[in-house]
Amino acid sequence: MKQVKPTVKSSVSINLKKPKPVKLRKPGKQMKEGKLQPPMQHYEEREIDPFSTDLQKPKYRKIETVVNTYRSTGTANLKQTSCKRNTGEGDEENGWFKIDGNIEVRMSKEIGNGKTSKDSVYFKSKTGTITNFENIESTAAANQQLILLRIEAFLNLGSNRRIMNIESHYVNIAMYKPLKGSSYIKLPQDISNSMSGLINIRNDDALCFLWCHVRHHRPKKNNATYITNKDVEYGDGLDYEGIKFPVKVGDIGKIEKKNKINITMLGYKGKKRFYPIRISKEKYEDHMELLLLGDGKGKLHYVLIKDVNRLLCSVNNKKTKKHFCLNCFHNCESEESLAKHKETCSLVNGVQAVKLPKEGTKIKFKNHKNQLPAPFVIYADFESLLVSDRDREMDDTVNESYTNRYQTRHACSFGLKRVCHYDDYQSGEYTSYVEKDAAYRFLKAVIKETEMCKQIMYSKFKKPMTITDEQESEFQAATECHICCGKMEGDDKVRDHYHVTGKYRGAAHNKCNLNNKLSWKIPVVFHNLRGYDSHLIMQEIGNFGLEINVIPNNMEKYLSFTLGKHLVFIDSIQFMASSLESLASFLPKEEFHLVGQRWQGEDFDLVTQKGIFPYEFLSSAKKLKTKQLPEKKDFYSTLYESEVSDEDYERARRVWKHFGMKTMKDYHDVYLETDVLLLADVFENFRKTCLKNYGLDPAHYVSAPGLSWDAFLK
C-alpha cells in the first residue's frame, strides 16, 4: 500500500554572515594561516604539467602581474570576498578593478580493490569588473553561486567522488583601467635594442593597432617602423568595420574573429618586467603579439612584438633561445618540448588538461568482490509531520527574489527491516518507532543493527575451508586465477574458499583471494533517499560523532552517504526510477516473500493495492489519535494540487474497517510497515535478477550507471 510522498522544498543553508572588514598589512609582513594574506606583487608561477619530464620552472621571474591575491583556509566563509571592498578605498585614482575567486576542494574516490584516491580539485568563478563599490556584494554573490554550480556540475558527471573538505579560498583583485593605444611613444631604454624583437611604428594618428597588424603581415627588414603607401593599401583590406580608433582592449576579440587571428597582449612595468594583459582564447593558425606601452601621463601605444621568445629571453640575457607558452608563460628548451607542453597545458579560465591512456591500454573489470552478495541489507522508511511554515507573504516580496517556505518536515516515525541474503533465520524482525525523536532513534537503531550483523558475521560466516582430494589435485594443476582469469606464477597461488559454507572455490592470486571476501558494508536502502529521507537523517546525524562521507547529487541532495565504517545509505530510485507502487505492480505475487509472510489472503490483497495517506492532515502528533479515517478532502495535496479519487478513498475505508483500526495511528502503522516490506521485496527481486544475469549485486553500488559499467566490463 503505497502513495508517492510529497517532496517539500528545502535548502542546505551556508553561513554567509558578512565578515568584519579586514585591515590589510603592507606587503612583506607575514599573516597567520586562515587570515587574509597581504598582496603579492610578483607573478606566482603555476605548476608545470605533471605529464612532462623535460620542463622546468623558469629560474627568473620574467612575467609579473598587477594582481593582489588573498587566501583563506579551513572553514572559510564563501562570501569572504565581500570584505575586500576596503582594498580599493582611498585609491580612487586607480578607478575600476576586476575580481574573481577560486575554491580548492579536497575530494576522495574509490578506485577499486579497496583503494581510495585523494586529490584537490579547483573551481574558478568568472572575472567581474567593479565600476562602483556598491556592486562588490552582488559580484561576490554571483561568483559564489557560479562556483557552487560548477562544483555541482562536476559531481554530476558520475565520478562517485566524495567531498572531504574545503582546503582554501582564493580571491584575486586587479586594478583596472580600460586600455586603448594611440600614437607613437618612444621605447624605454632597457628594451630599445634590436635584441628585444620589437617594432615600434612611428605613427602620428590613433591607428597604431592597425599599423602593427599591417606590419605583422608585411614584414620589412629596413625601415620597418615607417608606414608606406603600400602599407596603407594593405590596411584597407583588413576588416576593421565597426571598430573605433584608438582600439580598446575590449574590442580585440572582435578584430580576432573578423580577421581570423590570435592576438595576445603584454604590458610593461619597467626594468624588463612584463605582465600579461590579454591572452587569446582563439585557435587560429595566425597569431600576433603586442606590447602596450604608456608614458605615465595617460597616453598609450601598441608596439608589435616581432619575436616574443626573443623579447622574453632578453630579460635574463641568456644566449640559449627559449620557447615560451603564451597560455601560461612557461619556457621550454625546444619547439618539440613546447609542442608537448601545449598538448596538456590548461586552457585559460580553468578547462583542465586531459591525458589519454597509451595506445593499446585495456580497461578490465576489477570489482570482483561485488560479485559476492552483500550479507545484510537494511530497508527503511520514514513518515513525517508536515508543519505549516509560511514565514513570508507575497505582498512583502514585490520585485524581490525570495524563497517562500511552505511546509517543514519533522520525522514522526520510522520502520526498518534487516534482510540476510545467506540465512533467512538471521533476518531481523520488522521494527518501528513512533515519536517526535524518530530520526534520532532511527540512527541509534541502525547502529545497533550494525553490531548485530558483525556478531553474526563472526559467528556464522567464518567457517574454515573444506577441500577434497580431487579439488586439491585441481588446485595443484591450476595455472589461471578463477577470480580475475589472470595467469599465476610461482608462489602467488592460494586456495580460495566460500566463508559462509567453507566450500573450496578454486585457485587464486593471493591478492585476489584477500579482496574476494564478504563485505562488511551494510547498505541501508530508502526509496527516494535523495529527495526526502536524507534531509531527516542529516538533522540528527551530527549527534553520534561518526565519520560521514557524502556523494552529492547537488548542494542539497545526496546520491549516497556513509556513516562510520559500515553503514552505506543508498537510494533505490537511483536504480529503478519509478514510484514504489508502480514497481510493486510489476512484481509477481509469488515474489512478495516478506509481504506474504506478514499478510495472507484478503489482508495481502488489500496491502498490495494502491494506498493513500493524508500527509497534510498529519500536521501534529495529536492527529495520530484521531478515531476515524479523515475525510476525503483531508487527502488533498497542495504541493501537487491534486485530490484522491473516489475509488482510492473507498479502498482506504475498507482497509480501516478490515483491520479493525481504532485510531489514525493504526492506519499509519500498517501503511508504514507495508512500505518497508514492499521496498524490501522489490529490491531483493532486483538483486536476484542482477546476480543471475550479470553476476553482480546492486547493493554494492550507488546508482545504475556504476552497476551497468561493471556489467559491461564483465
C-alpha positions in Angstrom: 0.0 0.0 0.0 2.0 3.0 -1.2 1.5 6.6 -2.2 4.2 8.8 -3.6 5.4 11.1 -0.9 5.2 14.8 -1.4 8.5 16.5 -1.9 8.8 19.6 0.2 11.4 22.0 -1.0 14.2 22.7 1.4 17.7 24.0 1.2 21.0 23.5 2.9 22.0 26.8 4.5 25.5 28.1 4.1 26.8 30.5 6.7 27.0 33.8 4.7 27.4 36.2 7.6 29.2 39.3 6.5 32.7 39.3 7.9 34.2 42.3 9.7 36.4 44.5 7.5 40.0 43.2 7.5 42.8 45.7 7.7 45.4 44.8 5.1 49.0 44.9 6.2 51.7 46.3 4.0 53.5 43.8 1.7 56.3 41.9 3.3 54.7 41.1 6.7 53.5 37.7 7.4 50.0 36.8 8.5 48.8 33.6 10.2 47.1 30.9 8.2 43.3 31.4 7.9 43.6 35.2 7.6 43.9 37.3 4.6 47.4 37.4 3.3 49.0 40.6 2.1 49.0 41.4 -1.6 51.7 39.6 -3.5 53.3 41.8 -6.1 55.1 39.2 -8.1 53.8 36.6 -10.6 53.1 33.3 -8.8 54.3 30.7 -11.3 51.9 27.7 -11.9 52.9 24.1 -11.5 54.5 22.6 -14.7 52.4 20.0 -16.5 52.8 16.7 -14.5 52.9 14.6 -17.6 56.1 16.3 -18.9 59.6 15.2 -18.0 61.7 17.8 -19.7 60.0 21.0 -18.5 61.3 23.1 -15.6 60.1 26.2 -13.9 61.8 29.5 -15.1 64.7 30.5 -12.9 63.8 34.1 -13.4 60.6 36.0 -12.9 60.0 37.2 -16.5 56.3 37.9 -16.1 54.7 40.0 -13.4 51.1 40.7 -12.6 49.2 43.7 -11.1 47.0 41.2 -9.2 46.7 41.1 -5.4 45.9 37.6 -4.1 44.1 36.8 -0.8 43.8 33.4 0.6 41.7 32.0 3.4 41.7 28.4 4.6 39.7 25.8 6.6 36.0 26.5 7.0 36.3 29.9 5.4 33.2 31.8 4.6 32.4 31.5 0.9 31.3 35.1 0.8 34.6 36.4 2.2 35.1 38.3 -1.0 32.7 40.9 0.4 35.4 42.0 2.9 37.7 43.0 0.1 35.8 46.2 -0.7 38.2 48.2 1.5 41.1 47.3 -0.7 40.0 49.9 -3.2 39.1 52.7 -0.8 41.4 55.6 -0.8 42.7 54.6 -4.2 40.2 56.4 -6.4 42.8 57.4 -9.0 43.1 53.7 -10.0 39.4 53.7 -11.0 37.9 50.3 -11.7 39.1 46.9 -10.6 38.5 43.2 -11.5 37.8 40.4 -9.1 37.5 36.6 -9.3 37.6 33.7 -6.9 38.9 30.1 -6.7 37.9 27.3 -4.4 40.3 24.4 -3.6 38.2 21.3 -2.7 39.7 18.1 -1.3 37.9 15.0 -2.7 38.2 11.3 -2.4 37.2 8.5 -4.8 37.1 4.7 -4.5 39.2 3.2 -7.4 38.6 -0.5 -6.8 40.2 -3.3 -4.8 39.5 -1.4 -1.6 41.8 1.5 -2.6 40.9 5.2 -2.3 42.5 8.1 -4.2 42.5 11.7 -2.8 43.2 14.8 -4.8 42.4 18.5 -4.8 40.0 19.9 -7.4 39.9 23.7 -8.2 36.8 25.6 -9.2 37.0 29.1 -10.6 34.5 31.9 -10.9 34.3 34.3 -13.8 36.1 37.6 -13.6 33.8 40.5 -12.7 34.5 44.2 -13.3 33.8 46.6 -10.5 33.0 50.1 -11.6 31.1 51.1 -8.4 31.9 50.0 -4.9 28.2 49.3 -4.3 28.5 46.4 -6.8 31.0 44.4 -4.8 28.4 42.5 -2.8 26.4 41.4 -5.8 29.6 40.4 -7.8 30.8 38.4 -4.8 27.5 36.6 -4.5 27.4 35.9 -8.2 31.0 34.5 -8.0 30.0 32.3 -5.1 26.9 31.0 -6.8 28.8 30.2 -10.0 31.5 28.2 -8.0 28.7 26.2 -6.3 27.1 25.4 -9.7 30.4 24.3 -11.1 31.0 22.0 -8.1 27.5 20.6 -8.6 28.1 20.0 -12.3 31.4 18.3 -11.6 29.8 15.9 -9.1 27.0 15.1 -11.5 29.5 13.7 -14.0 29.2 10.3 -12.3 32.7 10.3 -10.9 31.5 9.0 -7.5 33.8 11.5 -5.8 33.2 12.5 -2.2 33.8 16.0 -0.8 36.2 15.7 2.2 36.7 19.4 3.0 37.3 22.9 1.6 41.1 23.5 1.6 41.4 27.1 0.5 39.5 30.0 -1.0 41.5 32.4 -3.2 40.4 35.9 -4.2 42.2 37.8 -6.9 41.8 41.6 -7.2 43.4 43.6 -10.0 43.2 47.4 -10.5 41.7 48.0 -14.0 41.5 50.8 -16.5 40.0 50.4 -19.9 43.1 50.4 -22.2 43.4 51.8 -25.7 46.5 52.6 -27.7 47.1 55.6 -29.9 50.1 57.5 -31.3 53.8 56.9 -31.1 55.7 56.6 -27.8 59.4 56.1 -27.6 60.5 52.7 -26.4 62.1 52.6 -22.9 65.9 52.5 -23.0 66.2 49.0 -21.5 64.1 47.3 -24.3 65.0 49.6 -27.2 67.8 47.5 -28.7 67.2 45.1 -31.6 67.7 42.1 -29.3 64.2 42.8 -27.8 62.5 41.9 -31.1 60.1 44.9 -31.0 58.8 47.0 -33.9 57.6 50.5 -32.7 55.6 52.1 -35.5 56.2 55.8 -35.8 52.6 56.9 -36.4 51.1 60.3 -35.5 47.5 59.2 -35.7 45.4 56.8 -33.4 45.9 53.8 -35.7 48.9 52.2 -34.1 47.0 48.9 -33.6 46.1 48.8 -37.3 49.7 49.5 -38.4 51.0 46.8 -36.1 48.6 44.4 -37.8 49.8 45.5 -41.2 53.5 45.1 -40.3 52.7 41.7 -38.9 51.5 40.6 -42.4 54.0 42.8 -44.3 57.4 42.4 -42.5 60.3 44.6 -43.6 64.0 44.3 -42.9 64.7 48.0 -43.3 62.7 51.0 -42.0 60.1 48.7 -40.6 58.9 51.4 -38.2 57.7 53.7 -41.0 54.3 53.5 -42.8 54.4 53.4 -46.6 51.6 53.8 -49.2 51.6 50.1 -49.8 51.1 49.6 -46.1 48.1 51.9 -46.3 46.7 50.0 -49.2 47.1 46.7 -47.3 45.4 48.2 -44.2 42.4 49.0 -46.3 42.0 45.3 -47.0 41.8 44.3 -43.3 38.4 44.0 -41.7 38.0 46.7 -39.1 34.4 47.5 -39.7 32.7 48.8 -36.6 36.0 49.2 -34.7 36.7 52.6 -33.2 40.2 54.1 -33.0 42.2 54.1 -30.8 41.4 50.4 -30.4 40.3 49.4 -26.9 41.4 46.1 -25.4 37.8 45.1 -25.2 37.4 45.3 -29.0 40.4 43.0 -29.8 38.1 39.9 -29.6 36.0 41.3 -32.5 39.2 42.0 -34.5 40.3 38.4 -34.0 37.1 37.0 -35.3 36.9 39.3 -38.3 40.4 38.7 -39.4 40.9 35.1 -38.1 44.0 35.8 -36.0 45.0 35.2 -32.3 46.1 38.4 -30.6 47.9 38.3 -27.3 49.0 41.4 -25.4 51.6 42.1 -22.8 52.2 45.1 -20.5 55.4 46.6 -19.3 56.3 47.8 -15.8 59.9 48.9 -16.4 63.2 47.2 -15.5 62.4 44.4 -18.0 59.3 43.3 -16.1 56.4 42.2 -18.3 52.9 41.0 -17.4 50.0 39.6 -19.4 47.1 41.9 -20.2 45.3 39.7 -22.7 45.8 36.0 -23.6 44.0 35.0 -26.7 41.5 32.2 -26.4 41.1 31.7 -30.2 42.5 28.7 -32.1 43.5 30.3 -35.4 46.8 29.5 -37.1 47.8 33.1 -37.5 48.9 34.8 -34.2 50.2 38.2 -33.3 51.7 39.5 -30.1 51.6 43.2 -29.0 53.2 45.2 -26.2 51.1 48.0 -24.7 53.3 51.0 -23.6 52.3 54.0 -21.5 54.1 57.4 -21.0 52.9 57.7 -17.4 50.5 60.6 -18.4 47.6 58.5 -19.7 48.9 58.1 -23.2 49.2 54.5 -24.5 50.7 53.0 -27.6 50.7 49.5 -29.3 54.1 48.0 -30.2 54.4 44.9 -32.4 56.4 42.1 -30.9 58.2 40.5 -33.8 59.5 37.6 -31.8 58.1 37.0 -28.3 60.7 34.4 -27.5 63.5 36.9 -28.2 61.8 39.5 -26.1 61.3 37.3 -23.0 64.7 35.7 -23.3 66.3 39.2 -23.4 65.2 39.6 -19.8 67.8 37.3 -18.3 70.4 37.8 -21.1 70.6 34.1 -21.8 72.2 33.2 -25.1 70.3 30.0 -25.5 66.9 30.6 -27.0 63.9 29.6 -25.0 60.4 28.8 -26.3 57.5 30.3 -24.3 53.9 29.1 -24.0 51.7 32.2 -24.3 49.0 30.5 -22.3 51.0 30.0 -19.0 54.4 31.7 -19.9 56.5 28.6 -19.0 59.5 28.2 -21.2 60.9 25.1 -22.9 64.2 24.2 -24.3 63.0 23.3 -27.8 60.0 23.6 -30.1 59.3 19.9 -29.6 59.1 20.2 -25.8 56.9 23.3 -26.3 54.5 21.3 -28.5 54.4 18.6 -26.0 53.7 21.1 -23.2 50.8 22.7 -25.2 49.1 19.4 -25.5 48.5 19.3 -21.8 48.6 23.0 -20.8 45.4 24.1 -19.1 43.3 26.5 -21.0 42.6 29.9 -19.7 39.7 30.0 -17.2 40.1 26.5 -16.0 39.4 23.8 -18.6 41.7 21.1 -17.3 44.1 19.1 -19.4 43.2 15.6 -20.4 45.8 12.8 -20.7 44.7 9.9 -22.8 46.0 6.4 -21.9 48.7 4.9 -24.0 47.6 3.2 -27.2 46.6 -0.4 -26.6 45.6 0.2 -23.0 42.7 -2.0 -22.0 40.1 -1.4 -19.3 39.3 -4.5 -17.2 36.7 -5.5 -14.7 38.3 -5.1 -11.2 35.4 -5.0 -8.7 35.4 -8.8 -8.2 34.2 -8.5 -4.6 30.9 -7.1 -5.9 30.1 -10.5 -7.3 29.6 -11.7 -3.8 26.1 -10.8 -2.5 26.1 -8.4 0.5 25.4 -10.4 3.6 22.9 -7.9 5.1 20.7 -5.1 3.7 18.5 -2.9 5.8 15.3 -1.5 4.3 13.8 1.6 5.9 11.2 4.4 5.6 10.1 7.5 7.5 6.8 9.1 7.9 6.7 12.8 8.8 4.6 15.6 10.2 4.2 18.4 7.7 4.0 21.5 9.7 2.8 24.7 8.0 5.5 27.3 7.9 4.5 30.3 5.9 7.0 32.9 7.1 6.6 35.5 4.3 3.6 36.8 2.5 3.5 37.5 -1.2 2.7 41.2 -0.7 6.0 41.7 1.2 8.2 40.5 -1.7 7.3 42.7 -4.6 10.2 42.9 -7.1 12.3 40.7 -4.8 13.8 37.2 -5.2 12.8 35.0 -2.3 12.0 31.5 -1.1 8.5 31.0 0.2 8.9 28.2 2.7 5.6 26.5 2.8 6.0 23.4 5.0 8.6 21.9 7.2 9.1 18.1 7.7 9.5 16.6 11.2 10.1 12.9 11.3 7.4 11.3 13.5 8.1 7.6 12.8 10.4 5.1 11.1 10.2 1.4 10.1 13.1 -0.9 9.3 13.7 -4.5 8.3 17.1 -6.3 8.2 17.4 -8.9 5.4 20.1 -11.6 5.4 21.0 -13.0 2.0 22.6 -16.2 3.2 20.3 -17.3 6.0 16.6 -16.2 6.5 16.9 -17.1 10.2 19.4 -14.2 10.5 17.0 -11.7 9.1 15.7 -9.4 11.8 12.1 -8.7 12.8 10.4 -5.6 11.4 11.0 -2.7 13.8 9.1 0.6 14.1 9.0 3.6 16.4 6.5 6.5 16.6 7.6 9.6 18.5 8.9 13.1 17.7 12.6 12.0 18.0 12.1 9.3 15.3 15.2 10.4 13.3 17.5 10.2 16.3 16.0 6.8 17.3 16.4 5.5 13.8 20.1 6.2 13.8 20.5 4.5 17.2 18.6 1.5 15.8 20.7 1.1 12.6 23.9 1.4 14.6 22.7 -1.3 16.9 21.8 -3.4 13.8 25.4 -3.0 12.7 26.7 -4.5 15.8 24.3 -7.5 15.5 25.4 -8.0 11.9 29.0 -8.0 12.9 28.4 -10.6 15.6 26.6 -12.8 13.1 29.4 -12.4 10.5 32.0 -13.6 13.1 29.9 -16.5 14.5 28.2 -17.8 11.4 30.1 -16.7 8.3 33.7 -17.5 9.2 33.8 -21.2 8.5 37.1 -23.0 7.8 37.8 -24.4 4.3 36.8 -28.0 3.5 38.6 -29.4 0.4 38.5 -32.9 -1.2 41.5 -34.8 -2.6 40.1 -34.2 -6.1 39.9 -30.4 -5.5 43.4 -30.4 -4.1 44.7 -32.0 -7.3 42.8 -29.4 -9.4 44.5 -26.7 -7.3 48.0 -28.1 -7.9 47.4 -28.2 -11.6 45.7 -24.8 -11.9 47.6 -22.0 -13.8 44.8 -19.5 -14.0 43.2 -17.4 -11.2 39.5 -18.3 -11.1 38.7 -14.8 -9.9 40.5 -12.5 -12.4 41.3 -15.1 -15.0 45.0 -14.0 -15.0 47.9 -16.3 -15.0 49.5 -17.5 -11.7 53.2 -17.9 -11.4 55.5 -19.2 -8.6 54.2 -18.9 -5.0 51.4 -16.4 -5.9 48.7 -19.1 -5.7 46.4 -19.8 -2.8 43.2 -21.8 -2.1 40.1 -19.6 -2.2 37.0 -20.8 -0.2 33.5 -19.6 0.5 33.4 -18.3 4.1 29.7 -18.9 4.5 29.8 -22.6 3.8 33.5 -23.4 3.9 33.5 -24.9 0.4 36.6 -24.6 -1.8 36.0 -22.3 -4.8 39.3 -22.5 -6.8 42.9 -21.4 -7.1 43.5 -17.7 -7.0 46.2 -15.0 -6.7 46.9 -14.1 -3.1 45.7 -10.5 -3.7 42.5 -11.6 -5.4 41.8 -14.0 -2.6 42.2 -11.3 0.0 39.9 -8.9 -1.9 37.3 -11.6 -2.7 35.6 -11.7 0.7 32.3 -10.8 2.2 31.8 -7.1 2.5 31.5 -5.5 6.0 29.5 -2.7 4.5 25.8 -2.7 5.3 23.6 -1.0 2.7 20.6 1.0 4.1 18.1 1.3 1.4 15.4 4.0 1.1 13.1 4.8 -1.8 13.7 8.5 -2.6 16.5 8.9 -0.1 17.9 11.7 -2.2 14.8 13.9 -2.2 13.1 13.1 1.1 14.6 10.8 3.8 18.2 12.1 3.7 17.1 15.5 5.0 15.5 14.0 8.1 18.6 11.9 8.8 21.0 14.8 8.4 19.3 16.8 11.1 20.4 14.2 13.7 23.5 12.6 12.2 25.8 15.0 14.0 24.8 13.7 17.4 26.7 10.4 17.0 30.3 11.5 16.4 30.8 9.1 13.5 32.7 9.9 10.3 30.4 11.0 7.4 31.3 10.8 3.7 28.9 12.1 1.1 28.4 11.5 -2.6 26.2 14.5 -3.5 23.9 14.9 -6.4 24.0 18.7 -5.8 24.4 21.0 -2.9 21.1 19.9 -1.3 20.6 16.3 -2.4 22.8 13.2 -1.8 23.2 10.2 -4.0 24.7 8.3 -1.1 26.5 8.8 2.2 28.3 6.5 4.6 28.1 6.7 8.4 31.1 5.3 10.3 32.9 2.3 8.8 29.9 0.1 7.9 26.7 1.9 7.1 26.1 2.9 3.5 22.9 4.7 2.7 21.7 4.3 -0.9 18.6 5.3 -2.9 16.6 2.6 -4.7 15.3 5.3 -7.1 18.8 5.6 -8.5 18.3 2.0 -9.9 14.6 2.0 -10.5 13.2 5.4 -11.3 9.5 4.8 -10.6 7.2 5.0 -7.6 7.2 2.1 -5.2 3.5 1.5 -6.1 4.4 1.2 -9.8 7.4 -1.2 -9.1 5.3 -3.4 -6.9 2.6 -3.7 -9.6 5.1 -5.5 -11.9 6.2 -8.0 -9.2 4.5 -11.5 -9.5 2.5 -12.5 -6.4 4.9 -15.3 -5.6 7.8 -12.8 -5.3 6.3 -10.9 -2.4 8.2 -13.1 0.1 8.3 -10.7 3.1 4.8 -9.2 2.5 3.5 -12.7 2.0 5.0 -13.8 5.3 3.3 -10.9 7.1 -0.1 -10.9 5.5 -2.1 -13.6 3.7 -5.5 -13.9 2.0 -7.6 -10.7 1.9 -5.1 -8.9 4.1 -2.4 -9.5 1.4 -4.7 -8.3 -1.4 -5.5 -5.1 0.4 -2.0 -4.1 1.3 -0.5 -4.8 -2.1 -3.0 -2.4 -3.8 -2.6 1.3 -4.1 -2.7 3.1 -0.8 -3.3 6.7 0.2 -2.1 8.7 3.1 -3.2 12.2 4.4 0.2 13.8 4.7 -1.0 17.4 5.1 -3.7 16.3 7.6 -0.9 14.9 9.8 0.4 18.3 11.0 0.8 17.3 14.6 1.3 14.2 16.8 -2.2 14.8 18.1 -3.7 13.9 14.7 -2.5 10.3 15.2 -5.1 10.0 17.9 -8.0 10.8 15.5 -10.5 8.0 16.0 -11.8 7.9 12.4 -10.5 8.0 8.9 -10.0 11.6 7.8 -12.5 12.9 5.2 -11.6 12.7 1.5 -10.8 16.4 1.4 -8.0 15.9 4.0 -6.1 13.7 1.5 -5.7 16.7 -0.8 -2.1 17.6 -1.8 -1.4 21.3 -2.0 2.1 20.7 -3.5 0.7 18.6 -6.4 -2.7 20.4 -6.4 -4.4 17.0 -6.6 -7.0 15.1 -4.7 -7.6 11.3 -4.3 -10.1 9.5 -6.4 -13.4 8.1 -5.0 -12.1 4.6 -5.7 -8.8 5.2 -3.7 -10.7 6.7 -0.8 -13.2 3.8 -0.7 -10.3 1.3 -0.6 -8.8 3.3 2.3 -12.1 2.9 4.2 -12.1 -0.8 3.5 -8.6 -1.1 4.9 -9.7 0.8 8.1 -12.7 -1.4 8.6 -11.0 -4.7 7.6 -8.1 -4.3 10.0 -10.3 -3.1 12.8 -8.5 0.2 13.2 -9.3 2.4 16.2 -7.1 5.5 15.6 -5.2 7.2 12.8 -2.0 5.7 14.4 -3.3 2.2 13.5 -3.7 3.2 9.9 -0.3 4.9 9.9 1.4 1.7 11.3 0.0 -0.6 8.6 0.9 2.0 5.9 4.5 2.3 7.1 5.1 -1.4 7.5 3.7 -2.1 4.1 6.0 0.5 2.6 9.1 -1.0 4.2 8.2 -4.6 3.3 7.2 -3.8 -0.3 10.5 -1.9 -0.8 12.4 -5.0 0.6 10.6 -7.4 -1.7 11.1 -5.2 -4.8 14.8 -4.5 -4.2 15.5 -8.1 -3.2 14.0 -9.3 -6.5 16.1 -6.7 -8.4 19.2 -8.1 -6.6 18.3 -11.6 -7.6 17.8 -10.7 -11.2 21.1 -8.8 -11.4 23.0 -11.7 -9.7 21.5 -14.1 -12.1 22.1 -12.1 -15.3 25.3 -10.1 -14.6 26.8 -11.8 -11.6 26.8 -8.5 -9.7 24.9 -7.3 -6.6 23.3 -3.9 -6.9 23.6 -3.4 -3.1 27.3 -2.7 -3.6 26.6 0.3 -6.0 25.4 3.8 -5.6 23.4 4.0 -8.8 22.5 2.3 -12.1 25.4 3.8 -14.1 28.1 2.3 -11.9 26.3 -1.1 -12.0 25.9 -1.0 -15.8 29.5 0.0 -16.3 30.8 -3.1 -14.4 28.2 -5.3 -16.1 29.6 -4.0 -19.4 33.2 -4.7 -18.5 32.3 -8.3 -17.4 
